[in-house]
Amino acid sequence: MNNKTSYKENGIFFTMFELKTIQESISLIVFPLMTVFIFKTEKLAWNHLVGSLLISLAVFVIFWKW
């Protein structure tokens, strides 16, 4: 399923902003996990956790129906 077929005008639930937010948040979750657990080239630090919390806050702001 790509962004164009999931767009709200096509009868699906998400707007373009929401789709982009989903795409970016998945990328920003998967990449650090792969780096730490599969490639084992980095270690998680406190700033990574704070950044993840801020990303979660951004997802909340985008999806909350104001």
CHARMM-style PDB file with segment names, atoms N, HN, CA, C and O in Angstrom:
ATOM      1  N   MET     1       0.852  -1.171   0.000  1.00  0.00      PROA
ATOM      2  CA  MET     1       0.000   0.000   0.000  1.00  0.00      PROA
ATOM      3  C   MET     1       0.901   1.238   0.000  1.00  0.00      PROA
ATOM      4  O   MET     1       1.778   1.367   0.854  1.00  0.00      PROA
ATOM      5  N   ASN     2       0.694   2.116  -0.925  1.00  0.00      PROA
ATOM      6  HN  ASN     2      -0.019   2.011  -1.619  1.00  0.00      PROA
ATOM      7  CA  ASN     2       1.505   3.321  -0.962  1.00  0.00      PROA
ATOM      8  C   ASN     2       0.678   4.524  -0.516  1.00  0.00      PROA
ATOM      9  O   ASN     2      -0.525   4.409  -0.281  1.00  0.00      PROA
ATOM     10  N   ASN     3       1.328   5.667  -0.404  1.00  0.00      PROA
ATOM     11  HN  ASN     3       2.306   5.760  -0.595  1.00  0.00      PROA
ATOM     12  CA  ASN     3       0.658   6.861   0.106  1.00  0.00      PROA
ATOM     13  C   ASN     3      -0.516   7.287  -0.761  1.00  0.00      PROA
ATOM     14  O   ASN     3      -1.539   7.730  -0.238  1.00  0.00      PROA
ATOM     15  N   LYS     4      -0.388   7.161  -2.058  1.00  0.00      PROA
ATOM     16  HN  LYS     4       0.443   6.801  -2.483  1.00  0.00      PROA
ATOM     17  CA  LYS     4      -1.448   7.632  -2.936  1.00  0.00      PROA
ATOM     18  C   LYS     4      -2.734   6.806  -2.773  1.00  0.00      PROA
ATOM     19  O   LYS     4      -3.828   7.369  -2.811  1.00  0.00      PROA
ATOM     20  N   THR     5      -2.621   5.503  -2.595  1.00  0.00      PROA
ATOM     21  HN  THR     5      -1.733   5.045  -2.563  1.00  0.00      PROA
ATOM     22  CA  THR     5      -3.811   4.673  -2.444  1.00  0.00      PROA
ATOM     23  C   THR     5      -4.408   4.787  -1.052  1.00  0.00      PROA
ATOM     24  O   THR     5      -5.563   4.413  -0.850  1.00  0.00      PROA
ATOM     25  N   SER     6      -3.645   5.296  -0.082  1.00  0.00      PROA
ATOM     26  HN  SER     6      -2.706   5.600  -0.246  1.00  0.00      PROA
ATOM     27  CA  SER     6      -4.144   5.416   1.279  1.00  0.00      PROA
ATOM     28  C   SER     6      -4.660   6.815   1.590  1.00  0.00      PROA
ATOM     29  O   SER     6      -5.098   7.075   2.711  1.00  0.00      PROA
ATOM     30  N   TYR     7      -4.615   7.692   0.643  1.00  0.00      PROA
ATOM     31  HN  TYR     7      -4.258   7.481  -0.267  1.00  0.00      PROA
ATOM     32  CA  TYR     7      -4.998   9.080   0.876  1.00  0.00      PROA
ATOM     33  C   TYR     7      -6.489   9.200   1.161  1.00  0.00      PROA
ATOM     34  O   TYR     7      -7.298   8.461   0.600  1.00  0.00      PROA
ATOM     35  N   LYS     8      -6.841  10.124   2.028  1.00  0.00      PROA
ATOM     36  HN  LYS     8      -6.183  10.724   2.483  1.00  0.00      PROA
ATOM     37  CA  LYS     8      -8.211  10.283   2.517  1.00  0.00      PROA
ATOM     38  C   LYS     8      -9.222  10.510   1.393  1.00  0.00      PROA
ATOM     39  O   LYS     8     -10.361  10.054   1.495  1.00  0.00      PROA
ATOM     40  N   GLU     9      -8.833  11.197   0.334  1.00  0.00      PROA
ATOM     41  HN  GLU     9      -7.908  11.568   0.251  1.00  0.00      PROA
ATOM     42  CA  GLU     9      -9.751  11.450  -0.773  1.00  0.00      PROA
ATOM     43  C   GLU     9     -10.132  10.170  -1.509  1.00  0.00      PROA
ATOM     44  O   GLU     9     -11.142  10.130  -2.212  1.00  0.00      PROA
ATOM     45  N   ASN    10      -9.323   9.123  -1.348  1.00  0.00      PROA
ATOM     46  HN  ASN    10      -8.503   9.155  -0.777  1.00  0.00      PROA
ATOM     47  CA  ASN    10      -9.629   7.842  -1.980  1.00  0.00      PROA
ATOM     48  C   ASN    10     -10.481   6.954  -1.087  1.00  0.00      PROA
ATOM     49  O   ASN    10     -10.655   5.771  -1.379  1.00  0.00      PROA
ATOM     50  N   GLY    11     -11.017   7.510   0.006  1.00  0.00      PROA
ATOM     51  HN  GLY    11     -10.875   8.471   0.243  1.00  0.00      PROA
ATOM     52  CA  GLY    11     -11.896   6.750   0.877  1.00  0.00      PROA
ATOM     53  C   GLY    11     -11.194   6.025   2.006  1.00  0.00      PROA
ATOM     54  O   GLY    11     -11.826   5.261   2.736  1.00  0.00      PROA
ATOM     55  N   ILE    12      -9.899   6.249   2.163  1.00  0.00      PROA
ATOM     56  HN  ILE    12      -9.386   6.870   1.570  1.00  0.00      PROA
ATOM     57  CA  ILE    12      -9.145   5.616   3.231  1.00  0.00      PROA
ATOM     58  C   ILE    12      -8.994   6.626   4.377  1.00  0.00      PROA
ATOM     59  O   ILE    12      -9.229   7.820   4.188  1.00  0.00      PROA
ATOM     60  N   PHE    13      -8.616   6.162   5.524  1.00  0.00      PROA
ATOM     61  HN  PHE    13      -8.425   5.192   5.677  1.00  0.00      PROA
ATOM     62  CA  PHE    13      -8.686   6.915   6.772  1.00  0.00      PROA
ATOM     63  C   PHE    13      -7.683   8.046   6.931  1.00  0.00      PROA
ATOM     64  O   PHE    13      -8.008   9.022   7.607  1.00  0.00      PROA
ATOM     65  N   PHE    14      -6.488   7.983   6.356  1.00  0.00      PROA
ATOM     66  HN  PHE    14      -6.224   7.190   5.807  1.00  0.00      PROA
ATOM     67  CA  PHE    14      -5.413   8.914   6.695  1.00  0.00      PROA
ATOM     68  C   PHE    14      -5.308  10.089   5.727  1.00  0.00      PROA
ATOM     69  O   PHE    14      -5.588   9.961   4.535  1.00  0.00      PROA
ATOM     70  N   THR    15      -4.891  11.256   6.279  1.00  0.00      PROA
ATOM     71  HN  THR    15      -4.664  11.359   7.247  1.00  0.00      PROA
ATOM     72  CA  THR    15      -4.564  12.410   5.437  1.00  0.00      PROA
ATOM     73  C   THR    15      -3.107  12.273   4.993  1.00  0.00      PROA
ATOM     74  O   THR    15      -2.387  11.399   5.474  1.00  0.00      PROA
ATOM     75  N   MET    16      -2.683  13.132   4.085  1.00  0.00      PROA
ATOM     76  HN  MET    16      -3.268  13.842   3.694  1.00  0.00      PROA
ATOM     77  CA  MET    16      -1.297  13.090   3.611  1.00  0.00      PROA
ATOM     78  C   MET    16      -0.311  13.403   4.738  1.00  0.00      PROA
ATOM     79  O   MET    16       0.756  12.794   4.809  1.00  0.00      PROA
ATOM     80  N   PHE    17      -0.659  14.353   5.625  1.00  0.00      PROA
ATOM     81  HN  PHE    17      -1.526  14.848   5.567  1.00  0.00      PROA
ATOM     82  CA  PHE    17       0.214  14.666   6.758  1.00  0.00      PROA
ATOM     83  C   PHE    17       0.356  13.465   7.682  1.00  0.00      PROA
ATOM     84  O   PHE    17       1.451  13.176   8.164  1.00  0.00      PROA
ATOM     85  N   GLU    18      -0.738  12.770   7.928  1.00  0.00      PROA
ATOM     86  HN  GLU    18      -1.628  13.005   7.536  1.00  0.00      PROA
ATOM     87  CA  GLU    18      -0.697  11.599   8.798  1.00  0.00      PROA
ATOM     88  C   GLU    18       0.114  10.469   8.173  1.00  0.00      PROA
ATOM     89  O   GLU    18       0.871   9.790   8.867  1.00  0.00      PROA
ATOM     90  N   LEU    19      -0.039  10.268   6.874  1.00  0.00      PROA
ATOM     91  HN  LEU    19      -0.654  10.819   6.311  1.00  0.00      PROA
ATOM     92  CA  LEU    19       0.741   9.230   6.201  1.00  0.00      PROA
ATOM     93  C   LEU    19       2.238   9.511   6.272  1.00  0.00      PROA
ATOM     94  O   LEU    19       3.031   8.600   6.511  1.00  0.00      PROA
ATOM     95  N   LYS    20       2.624  10.759   6.066  1.00  0.00      PROA
ATOM     96  HN  LYS    20       1.980  11.499   5.872  1.00  0.00      PROA
ATOM     97  CA  LYS    20       4.040  11.123   6.147  1.00  0.00      PROA
ATOM     98  C   LYS    20       4.560  10.950   7.566  1.00  0.00      PROA
ATOM     99  O   LYS    20       5.698  10.524   7.762  1.00  0.00      PROA
ATOM    100  N   THR    21       3.744  11.275   8.548  1.00  0.00      PROA
ATOM    101  HN  THR    21       2.819  11.622   8.389  1.00  0.00      PROA
ATOM    102  CA  THR    21       4.133  11.095   9.945  1.00  0.00      PROA
ATOM    103  C   THR    21       4.340   9.624  10.262  1.00  0.00      PROA
ATOM    104  O   THR    21       5.306   9.267  10.938  1.00  0.00      PROA
ATOM    105  N   ILE    22       3.451   8.769   9.786  1.00  0.00      PROA
ATOM    106  HN  ILE    22       2.667   9.059   9.238  1.00  0.00      PROA
ATOM    107  CA  ILE    22       3.586   7.323   9.989  1.00  0.00      PROA
ATOM    108  C   ILE    22       4.881   6.828   9.345  1.00  0.00      PROA
ATOM    109  O   ILE    22       5.636   6.073   9.956  1.00  0.00      PROA
ATOM    110  N   GLN    23       5.129   7.255   8.118  1.00  0.00      PROA
ATOM    111  HN  GLN    23       4.515   7.869   7.621  1.00  0.00      PROA
ATOM    112  CA  GLN    23       6.323   6.818   7.401  1.00  0.00      PROA
ATOM    113  C   GLN    23       7.594   7.222   8.143  1.00  0.00      PROA
ATOM    114  O   GLN    23       8.488   6.398   8.335  1.00  0.00      PROA
ATOM    115  N   GLU    24       7.679   8.461   8.551  1.00  0.00      PROA
ATOM    116  HN  GLU    24       6.953   9.131   8.394  1.00  0.00      PROA
ATOM    117  CA  GLU    24       8.887   8.948   9.220  1.00  0.00      PROA
ATOM    118  C   GLU    24       9.065   8.317  10.588  1.00  0.00      PROA
ATOM    119  O   GLU    24      10.185   7.976  10.967  1.00  0.00      PROA
ATOM    120  N   SER    25       7.975   8.154  11.340  1.00  0.00      PROA
ATOM    121  HN  SER    25       7.065   8.431  11.032  1.00  0.00      PROA
ATOM    122  CA  SER    25       8.119   7.578  12.677  1.00  0.00      PROA
ATOM    123  C   SER    25       8.541   6.117  12.604  1.00  0.00      PROA
ATOM    124  O   SER    25       9.323   5.664  13.439  1.00  0.00      PROA
ATOM    125  N   ILE    26       8.044   5.371  11.627  1.00  0.00      PROA
ATOM    126  HN  ILE    26       7.408   5.738  10.948  1.00  0.00      PROA
ATOM    127  CA  ILE    26       8.488   3.980  11.463  1.00  0.00      PROA
ATOM    128  C   ILE    26       9.975   3.939  11.120  1.00  0.00      PROA
ATOM    129  O   ILE    26      10.721   3.129  11.669  1.00  0.00      PROA
ATOM    130  N   SER    27      10.398   4.810  10.218  1.00  0.00      PROA
ATOM    131  HN  SER    27       9.791   5.468   9.773  1.00  0.00      PROA
ATOM    132  CA  SER    27      11.824   4.857   9.857  1.00  0.00      PROA
ATOM    133  C   SER    27      12.699   5.213  11.057  1.00  0.00      PROA
ATOM    134  O   SER    27      13.769   4.632  11.245  1.00  0.00      PROA
ATOM    135  N   LEU    28      12.240   6.170  11.866  1.00  0.00      PROA
ATOM    136  HN  LEU    28      11.372   6.641  11.713  1.00  0.00      PROA
ATOM    137  CA  LEU    28      13.032   6.615  13.006  1.00  0.00      PROA
ATOM    138  C   LEU    28      12.986   5.642  14.178  1.00  0.00      PROA
ATOM    139  O   LEU    28      13.767   5.778  15.120  1.00  0.00      PROA
ATOM    140  N   ILE    29      12.092   4.669  14.138  1.00  0.00      PROA
ATOM    141  HN  ILE    29      11.458   4.558  13.373  1.00  0.00      PROA
ATOM    142  CA  ILE    29      12.070   3.603  15.141  1.00  0.00      PROA
ATOM    143  C   ILE    29      12.924   2.435  14.679  1.00  0.00      PROA
ATOM    144  O   ILE    29      13.710   1.895  15.457  1.00  0.00      PROA
ATOM    145  N   VAL    30      12.780   2.040  13.423  1.00  0.00      PROA
ATOM    146  HN  VAL    30      12.142   2.478  12.791  1.00  0.00      PROA
ATOM    147  CA  VAL    30      13.468   0.849  12.915  1.00  0.00      PROA
ATOM    148  C   VAL    30      14.980   1.077  12.783  1.00  0.00      PROA
ATOM    149  O   VAL    30      15.766   0.199  13.139  1.00  0.00      PROA
ATOM    150  N   PHE    31      15.391   2.230  12.284  1.00  0.00      PROA
ATOM    151  HN  PHE    31      14.753   2.944  11.995  1.00  0.00      PROA
ATOM    152  CA  PHE    31      16.816   2.471  12.057  1.00  0.00      PROA
ATOM    153  C   PHE    31      17.660   2.356  13.327  1.00  0.00      PROA
ATOM    154  O   PHE    31      18.670   1.651  13.312  1.00  0.00      PROA
ATOM    155  N   PRO    32      17.283   3.025  14.435  1.00  0.00      PROA
ATOM    156  CA  PRO    32      18.100   2.868  15.649  1.00  0.00      PROA
ATOM    157  C   PRO    32      18.106   1.431  16.188  1.00  0.00      PROA
ATOM    158  O   PRO    32      19.129   0.957  16.681  1.00  0.00      PROA
ATOM    159  N   LEU    33      16.970   0.746  16.093  1.00  0.00      PROA
ATOM    160  HN  LEU    33      16.139   1.131  15.693  1.00  0.00      PROA
ATOM    161  CA  LEU    33      16.925  -0.637  16.567  1.00  0.00      PROA
ATOM    162  C   LEU    33      17.856  -1.527  15.760  1.00  0.00      PROA
ATOM    163  O   LEU    33      18.555  -2.369  16.324  1.00  0.00      PROA
ATOM    164  N   MET    34      17.870  -1.348  14.450  1.00  0.00      PROA
ATOM    165  HN  MET    34      17.302  -0.664  13.992  1.00  0.00      PROA
ATOM    166  CA  MET    34      18.780  -2.131  13.614  1.00  0.00      PROA
ATOM    167  C   MET    34      20.235  -1.791  13.932  1.00  0.00      PROA
ATOM    168  O   MET    34      21.082  -2.682  13.998  1.00  0.00      PROA
ATOM    169  N   THR    35      20.523  -0.511  14.127  1.00  0.00      PROA
ATOM    170  HN  THR    35      19.835   0.213  14.073  1.00  0.00      PROA
ATOM    171  CA  THR    35      21.888  -0.087  14.414  1.00  0.00      PROA
ATOM    172  C   THR    35      22.392  -0.682  15.726  1.00  0.00      PROA
ATOM    173  O   THR    35      23.541  -1.115  15.816  1.00  0.00      PROA
ATOM    174  N   VAL    36      21.531  -0.702  16.738  1.00  0.00      PROA
ATOM    175  HN  VAL    36      20.597  -0.350  16.665  1.00  0.00      PROA
ATOM    176  CA  VAL    36      21.952  -1.179  18.050  1.00  0.00      PROA
ATOM    177  C   VAL    36      21.971  -2.705  18.121  1.00  0.00      PROA
ATOM    178  O   VAL    36      22.935  -3.286  18.620  1.00  0.00      PROA
ATOM    179  N   PHE    37      20.915  -3.363  17.625  1.00  0.00      PROA
ATOM    180  HN  PHE    37      20.132  -2.891  17.219  1.00  0.00      PROA
ATOM    181  CA  PHE    37      20.776  -4.795  17.862  1.00  0.00      PROA
ATOM    182  C   PHE    37      21.285  -5.687  16.720  1.00  0.00      PROA
ATOM    183  O   PHE    37      21.686  -6.824  16.974  1.00  0.00      PROA
ATOM    184  N   ILE    38      21.281  -5.214  15.505  1.00  0.00      PROA
ATOM    185  HN  ILE    38      20.956  -4.291  15.299  1.00  0.00      PROA
ATOM    186  CA  ILE    38      21.742  -6.054  14.390  1.00  0.00      PROA
ATOM    187  C   ILE    38      23.183  -5.727  14.024  1.00  0.00      PROA
ATOM    188  O   ILE    38      24.029  -6.620  13.974  1.00  0.00      PROA
ATOM    189  N   PHE    39      23.469  -4.453  13.767  1.00  0.00      PROA
ATOM    190  HN  PHE    39      22.782  -3.727  13.808  1.00  0.00      PROA
ATOM    191  CA  PHE    39      24.826  -4.077  13.367  1.00  0.00      PROA
ATOM    192  C   PHE    39      25.765  -3.934  14.563  1.00  0.00      PROA
ATOM    193  O   PHE    39      26.979  -4.086  14.421  1.00  0.00      PROA
ATOM    194  N   LYS    40      25.218  -3.648  15.720  1.00  0.00      PROA
ATOM    195  HN  LYS    40      24.233  -3.524  15.835  1.00  0.00      PROA
ATOM    196  CA  LYS    40      25.973  -3.516  16.980  1.00  0.00      PROA
ATOM    197  C   LYS    40      27.128  -2.525  16.857  1.00  0.00      PROA
ATOM    198  O   LYS    40      28.234  -2.775  17.335  1.00  0.00      PROA
ATOM    199  N   THR    41      26.849  -1.398  16.208  1.00  0.00      PROA
ATOM    200  HN  THR    41      25.950  -1.195  15.820  1.00  0.00      PROA
ATOM    201  CA  THR    41      27.886  -0.385  16.041  1.00  0.00      PROA
ATOM    202  C   THR    41      27.706   0.804  16.978  1.00  0.00      PROA
ATOM    203  O   THR    41      28.627   1.607  17.131  1.00  0.00      PROA
ATOM    204  N   GLU    42      26.562   0.933  17.595  1.00  0.00      PROA
ATOM    205  HN  GLU    42      25.814   0.282  17.471  1.00  0.00      PROA
ATOM    206  CA  GLU    42      26.272   2.068  18.475  1.00  0.00      PROA
ATOM    207  C   GLU    42      25.589   1.568  19.743  1.00  0.00      PROA
ATOM    208  O   GLU    42      25.098   0.440  19.797  1.00  0.00      PROA
ATOM    209  N   LYS    43      25.566   2.421  20.754  1.00  0.00      PROA
ATOM    210  HN  LYS    43      25.964   3.337  20.710  1.00  0.00      PROA
ATOM    211  CA  LYS    43      24.820   2.144  21.979  1.00  0.00      PROA
ATOM    212  C   LYS    43      23.808   3.263  22.184  1.00  0.00      PROA
ATOM    213  O   LYS    43      24.055   4.414  21.822  1.00  0.00      PROA
ATOM    214  N   LEU    44      22.668   2.911  22.767  1.00  0.00      PROA
ATOM    215  HN  LEU    44      22.468   1.977  23.061  1.00  0.00      PROA
ATOM    216  CA  LEU    44      21.661   3.918  23.052  1.00  0.00      PROA
ATOM    217  C   LEU    44      22.114   4.809  24.200  1.00  0.00      PROA
ATOM    218  O   LEU    44      22.643   4.324  25.200  1.00  0.00      PROA
ATOM    219  N   ALA    45      21.905   6.103  24.055  1.00  0.00      PROA
ATOM    220  HN  ALA    45      21.476   6.497  23.242  1.00  0.00      PROA
ATOM    221  CA  ALA    45      22.260   7.070  25.094  1.00  0.00      PROA
ATOM    222  C   ALA    45      21.004   7.836  25.501  1.00  0.00      PROA
ATOM    223  O   ALA    45      19.941   7.659  24.906  1.00  0.00      PROA
ATOM    224  N   TRP    46      21.131   8.668  26.496  1.00  0.00      PROA
ATOM    225  HN  TRP    46      21.995   8.812  26.979  1.00  0.00      PROA
ATOM    226  CA  TRP    46      19.968   9.400  26.990  1.00  0.00      PROA
ATOM    227  C   TRP    46      19.391  10.329  25.939  1.00  0.00      PROA
ATOM    228  O   TRP    46      18.174  10.512  25.887  1.00  0.00      PROA
ATOM    229  N   ASN    47      20.229  10.921  25.101  1.00  0.00      PROA
ATOM    230  HN  ASN    47      21.217  10.773  25.143  1.00  0.00      PROA
ATOM    231  CA  ASN    47      19.727  11.849  24.080  1.00  0.00      PROA
ATOM    232  C   ASN    47      18.909  11.123  23.012  1.00  0.00      PROA
ATOM    233  O   ASN    47      18.014  11.715  22.408  1.00  0.00      PROA
ATOM    234  N   HSD    48      19.210   9.854  22.777  1.00  0.00      PROA
ATOM    235  HN  HSD    48      19.937   9.373  23.267  1.00  0.00      PROA
ATOM    236  CA  HSD    48      18.391   9.074  21.847  1.00  0.00      PROA
ATOM    237  C   HSD    48      16.999   8.851  22.423  1.00  0.00      PROA
ATOM    238  O   HSD    48      16.002   8.921  21.704  1.00  0.00      PROA
ATOM    239  N   LEU    49      16.939   8.585  23.707  1.00  0.00      PROA
ATOM    240  HN  LEU    49      17.749   8.528  24.290  1.00  0.00      PROA
ATOM    241  CA  LEU    49      15.641   8.375  24.359  1.00  0.00      PROA
ATOM    242  C   LEU    49      14.821   9.666  24.395  1.00  0.00      PROA
ATOM    243  O   LEU    49      13.611   9.636  24.174  1.00  0.00      PROA
ATOM    244  N   VAL    50      15.467  10.788  24.670  1.00  0.00      PROA
ATOM    245  HN  VAL    50      16.450  10.813  24.849  1.00  0.00      PROA
ATOM    246  CA  VAL    50      14.770  12.078  24.663  1.00  0.00      PROA
ATOM    247  C   VAL    50      14.263  12.389  23.254  1.00  0.00      PROA
ATOM    248  O   VAL    50      13.134  12.854  23.093  1.00  0.00      PROA
ATOM    249  N   GLY    51      15.076  12.139  22.245  1.00  0.00      PROA
ATOM    250  HN  GLY    51      15.993  11.761  22.376  1.00  0.00      PROA
ATOM    251  CA  GLY    51      14.653  12.346  20.862  1.00  0.00      PROA
ATOM    252  C   GLY    51      13.460  11.484  20.496  1.00  0.00      PROA
ATOM    253  O   GLY    51      12.555  11.935  19.794  1.00  0.00      PROA
ATOM    254  N   SER    52      13.454  10.239  20.972  1.00  0.00      PROA
ATOM    255  HN  SER    52      14.189   9.873  21.543  1.00  0.00      PROA
ATOM    256  CA  SER    52      12.324   9.345  20.708  1.00  0.00      PROA
ATOM    257  C   SER    52      11.053   9.853  21.371  1.00  0.00      PROA
ATOM    258  O   SER    52       9.971   9.769  20.791  1.00  0.00      PROA
ATOM    259  N   LEU    53      11.179  10.375  22.576  1.00  0.00      PROA
ATOM    260  HN  LEU    53      12.059  10.443  23.048  1.00  0.00      PROA
ATOM    261  CA  LEU    53      10.019  10.955  23.251  1.00  0.00      PROA
ATOM    262  C   LEU    53       9.477  12.165  22.486  1.00  0.00      PROA
ATOM    263  O   LEU    53       8.264  12.340  22.374  1.00  0.00      PROA
ATOM    264  N   LEU    54      10.372  12.989  21.965  1.00  0.00      PROA
ATOM    265  HN  LEU    54      11.358  12.846  22.056  1.00  0.00      PROA
ATOM    266  CA  LEU    54       9.933  14.157  21.186  1.00  0.00      PROA
ATOM    267  C   LEU    54       9.250  13.735  19.880  1.00  0.00      PROA
ATOM    268  O   LEU    54       8.283  14.364  19.452  1.00  0.00      PROA
ATOM    269  N   ILE    55       9.749  12.681  19.259  1.00  0.00      PROA
ATOM    270  HN  ILE    55      10.535  12.170  19.608  1.00  0.00      PROA
ATOM    271  CA  ILE    55       9.112  12.153  18.051  1.00  0.00      PROA
ATOM    272  C   ILE    55       7.718  11.637  18.395  1.00  0.00      PROA
ATOM    273  O   ILE    55       6.768  11.857  17.644  1.00  0.00      PROA
ATOM    274  N   SER    56       7.600  10.949  19.531  1.00  0.00      PROA
ATOM    275  HN  SER    56       8.372  10.771  20.141  1.00  0.00      PROA
ATOM    276  CA  SER    56       6.292  10.458  19.972  1.00  0.00      PROA
ATOM    277  C   SER    56       5.338  11.617  20.222  1.00  0.00      PROA
ATOM    278  O   SER    56       4.154  11.531  19.897  1.00  0.00      PROA
ATOM    279  N   LEU    57       5.844  12.690  20.794  1.00  0.00      PROA
ATOM    280  HN  LEU    57       6.806  12.760  21.058  1.00  0.00      PROA
ATOM    281  CA  LEU    57       5.029  13.881  21.016  1.00  0.00      PROA
ATOM    282  C   LEU    57       4.574  14.480  19.684  1.00  0.00      PROA
ATOM    283  O   LEU    57       3.430  14.917  19.558  1.00  0.00      PROA
ATOM    284  N   ALA    58       5.457  14.501  18.702  1.00  0.00      PROA
ATOM    285  HN  ALA    58       6.386  14.146  18.804  1.00  0.00      PROA
ATOM    286  CA  ALA    58       5.090  15.018  17.378  1.00  0.00      PROA
ATOM    287  C   ALA    58       3.998  14.165  16.738  1.00  0.00      PROA
ATOM    288  O   ALA    58       3.080  14.700  16.116  1.00  0.00      PROA
ATOM    289  N   VAL    59       4.091  12.854  16.886  1.00  0.00      PROA
ATOM    290  HN  VAL    59       4.837  12.420  17.391  1.00  0.00      PROA
ATOM    291  CA  VAL    59       3.052  11.966  16.349  1.00  0.00      PROA
ATOM    292  C   VAL    59       1.725  12.247  17.043  1.00  0.00      PROA
ATOM    293  O   VAL    59       0.679  12.279  16.394  1.00  0.00      PROA
ATOM    294  N   PHE    60       1.761  12.449  18.351  1.00  0.00      PROA
ATOM    295  HN  PHE    60       2.611  12.422  18.878  1.00  0.00      PROA
ATOM    296  CA  PHE    60       0.543  12.770  19.096  1.00  0.00      PROA
ATOM    297  C   PHE    60      -0.074  14.058  18.576  1.00  0.00      PROA
ATOM    298  O   PHE    60      -1.284  14.121  18.355  1.00  0.00      PROA
ATOM    299  N   VAL    61       0.752  15.096  18.376  1.00  0.00      PROA
ATOM    300  HN  VAL    61       1.734  15.045  18.555  1.00  0.00      PROA
ATOM    301  CA  VAL    61       0.231  16.381  17.902  1.00  0.00      PROA
ATOM    302  C   VAL    61      -0.388  16.256  16.529  1.00  0.00      PROA
ATOM    303  O   VAL    61      -1.424  16.867  16.271  1.00  0.00      PROA
ATOM    304  N   ILE    62       0.217  15.477  15.634  1.00  0.00      PROA
ATOM    305  HN  ILE    62       1.059  14.981  15.844  1.00  0.00      PROA
ATOM    306  CA  ILE    62      -0.307  15.320  14.290  1.00  0.00      PROA
ATOM    307  C   ILE    62      -1.637  14.557  14.293  1.00  0.00      PROA
ATOM    308  O   ILE    62      -2.554  14.920  13.557  1.00  0.00      PROA
ATOM    309  N   PHE    63      -1.750  13.512  15.105  1.00  0.00      PROA
ATOM    310  HN  PHE    63      -1.005  13.217  15.703  1.00  0.00      PROA
ATOM    311  CA  PHE    63      -2.933  12.666  15.076  1.00  0.00      PROA
ATOM    312  C   PHE    63      -4.075  13.110  15.969  1.00  0.00      PROA
ATOM    313  O   PHE    63      -5.204  12.654  15.788  1.00  0.00      PROA
ATOM    314  N   TRP    64      -3.813  13.987  16.929  1.00  0.00      PROA
ATOM    315  HN  TRP    64      -2.896  14.358  17.075  1.00  0.00      PROA
ATOM    316  CA  TRP    64      -4.882  14.464  17.814  1.00  0.00      PROA
ATOM    317  C   TRP    64      -5.839  15.344  17.023  1.00  0.00      PROA
ATOM    318  O   TRP    64      -5.411  16.250  16.308  1.00  0.00      PROA
ATOM    319  N   LYS    65      -7.112  15.081  17.151  1.00  0.00      PROA
ATOM    320  HN  LYS    65      -7.460  14.345  17.732  1.00  0.00      PROA
ATOM    321  CA  LYS    65      -8.126  15.876  16.443  1.00  0.00      PROA
ATOM    322  C   LYS    65      -8.462  17.101  17.275  1.00  0.00      PROA
ATOM    323  O   LYS    65      -9.248  17.014  18.219  1.00  0.00      PROA
ATOM    324  N   TRP    66      -7.874  18.242  16.935  1.00  0.00      PROA
ATOM    325  HN  TRP    66      -7.236  18.313  16.169  1.00  0.00      PROA
ATOM    326  CA  TRP    66      -8.030  19.477  17.698  1.00  0.00      PROA
ATOM    327  C   TRP    66      -9.350  20.085  17.432  1.00  0.00      PROA
ATOM    328  OT1 TRP    66      -9.668  21.137  17.986  1.00  0.00      PROA
TER     329      TRP     66
END
